[in-house]
Amino acid sequence: QRLSKLIKNKISLKKNEKFAVIIGYNPSSGARSPKLWNRAYHDLGKKIRMYPLDVELRNLKKLFELLKNNQFFIGGSITAPYKIEAIKFIDGIDEKSKKIGSINTIIKKQNKIFGSNTDFDGSLETLKKFKSKKIKNILIIGCGGAGKATTLSAVRLLKNSKFYLFNRD
């Protein structure tokens, strides 16, 4: 019930059921994660659901406190515009996320919430396919959340290349 006072959209949590979330300003209007994850949970026979939580910045800290203390909350995703702001309200982040400066994933362990940036891992795995080639120049278009993560993974893996970064602003 307290959750409904912090979010802008309406959700219906099932009693005694584990749940994940995607937190953003308005993920209920277009995020695909709940549909994808709910289908995966169903197909795997898991009694878990993912819900979009539309939250205003002024309620973000309270939301994290509530989730941290909810025994059924397991983790989820962070989306725009809170990938940077969310770091202030969780218990820790991994080293790569510190360097990137943003998170997109949260996991609850022992009543603490930890953040990570899976864009780094995804881009690193893709770039590994090119490591054997002699790549001299790398162009990264966009320096937002995923762009920062991709840049860090590329620099770590292909450090002898020349990098070109382009951003709209």
Protein Blocks (a to p, Z undefined) as FASTA:
>chain_A
ZZmmmpmbdcdddehiacdddddfklmlmpaklmmmmmmmmmnopacddddddddfklmm
mmmmmmmmpmkbgbdcdddfklmmmmmmmgbdcfklmmnopafbdcdeehiacdddfklm
mmmmmmmmmmmpccfbdcdehjafklmmmmmmmmmmmmmbccddddfZZ
